[in-house]
């Protein structure tokens, strides 16, 4: 094996293969044990095979190759969205290569900067590696529109006791710890003194402490406030074909399907939550066209939350991907306009230029969506209902520490359309973000999707009820429990920078200690 790795081209295949295998640690597989082997082997290659790393750009190259292997297998599902419109078919092979190539840059850059650190001991180098990778993962989730997808931390999305620490430190700090944890085998293999062994033992006990904290938090009851409601919440999970975006003649049929799933009982106060963008040719202003249909099936004890486009005409025409709350007479009681839009899916960067060469947004045949100005908590208070929620549309659930400015609401409602990604791993990865947000914020999350995973998630990430992406159905919520505001919810991603500062301080301490010796 050592002789083979001395061959430059075999080493490319080896590193890309490690990245590809690492992708199976992510949802829906969650074989997190893989990362102890693949990340440690990747790190060992960087440390041991200096003949391939004569220049700093070589470090970048191997980091990029690992990232490409990782993302080409974990993000392939994005290009499925291009298969629904034949005008995009020519982009499929380009996007299949281009998307992972771009995202992999954020794995090449940390290795490039890692090349500047040579005169450090084994433990310090692992900490530097962890700091650089986690920092560039944070950058990836923040710049432009941000794409915080498939952090190594998500490999633990099914391990509830382990991820309870998110309530204190958030996803990015947890990702930093995970990278260090996965490199413990490399520290042990490269050990040169008893201090390396002590580090491995101490870090393992630290992880045991995290799990112990998680178990205690999961089993605690004193911080729960039970909300027993006199009304019912019905979460609709539908299987309506994505082709509705290209056929505007079947909206009555779509509404009837949703109503059949909802099974409204006029005598029971009920809030119905429908998925994102069910009506593709009718906007919020014209929804009254269906007033007779709603009056026939719903009563004044009902409210419907649904995804629909909103159009505003100022000096320019603006279209918003929106969530609206309507009554049985289709009076609009409140609405929210999506803040975080999907590039190329919902808006076209450099639209004036790209439209001239024939490109358009994937999810509609009209102009780009406009961005909503703010995300506000929506309150519903009348004789039948008393609740408040934070609205999130589709992609907005993926952002850690950027959801809201207040904690004064009962739960998060996330509506989504996951049909663009077929029966791939994409909807499972999207759903994992919802679990992480629930733990971070200490909030119940209600998720209604079309062609995706709909669920009622408790404030500790526990899945109370769900329907799979292959199913349609209804989830009924009669009561829910709230946790107190979490430490992370109060402090946000500032905690990540405190962790970086701690790591950097420890690195300099190890450096100084080595020089003294």
Number of C-alpha atoms within 10 A of each C-alpha: 5 7 7 11 17 14 12 12 10 13 17 16 15 20 25 23 17 24 27 22 18 28 26 20 22 26 24 18 14 17 16 23 14 19 25 19 18 20 22 23 18 20 17 17 17 19 16 11 14 13 11 17 17 11 12 14 16 17 23 23 20 24 25 28 27 25 27 28 24 26 25 22 17 25 20 18 19 18 20 18 20 21 17 16 13 9 13 16 15 11 14 16 10 11 15 19 15 15 17 22 18 14 21 23 19 23 26 25 19 24 23 21 17 21 19 9 13 9 11 17 16 19 25 20 21 21 21 22 23 24 25 22 23 28 21 17 24 24 15 19 19 15 10 9 12 16 18 19 19 21 19 22 21 25 27 21 23 20 15 19 21 20 26 27 21 26 24 20 24 29 30 26 25 22 26 27 20 22 24 24 21 21 25 23 18 24 22 18 12 16 17 12 10 8 12 19 18 12 16 20 14 12 16 14 12 14 16 13 13 17 19 15 16 22 15 13 16 16 9 10 10 8 12 13 12 11 12 10 15 13 18 17 21 24 29 27 32 28 19 16 12 20 12 16 18 14 11 13 11 12 17 13 10 17 16 14 14 21 18 11 17 21 13 18 13 14 11 15 20 26 24 24 27 26 29 24 23 24 21 19 18 18 19 20 12 12 15 16 11 15 14 12 17 19 14 11 17 21 19 15 18 25 25 21 23 21 28 24 22 22 18 12 8 7 6 7 10 15 20 23 23 24 28 20 21 20 20 20 19 21 14 17 13 13 20 24 25 23 19 21 22 19 15 15 17 21 20 21 14 8 15 10 11 12 14 9 8 9 15 23 20 24 21 16 10 10 16 23 22 21 17 16 11 11 17 16 19 17 15 14 10 8 7 17 19 13 13 17 22 23 27 24 26 22 20 21 28 23 20 23 20 13 21 15 12 11 19 12 15 21 26 24 23 26 31 29 25 25 22 26 21 19 16 18 18 22 26 19 22 21 20 22 22 26 26 29 29 25 30 29 32 26 28 29 27 27 30 33 30 27 27 31 24 31 26 24 25 23 27 27 29 16 14 13 15 20 20 16 22 12 15 19 17 22 22 14 18 14 13 19 16 19 20 15 16 20 17 24 28 15 14 20 19 14 17 23 13 13 18 20 13 11 18 16 12 16 20 13 13 18 17 12 10 12 10 7 5
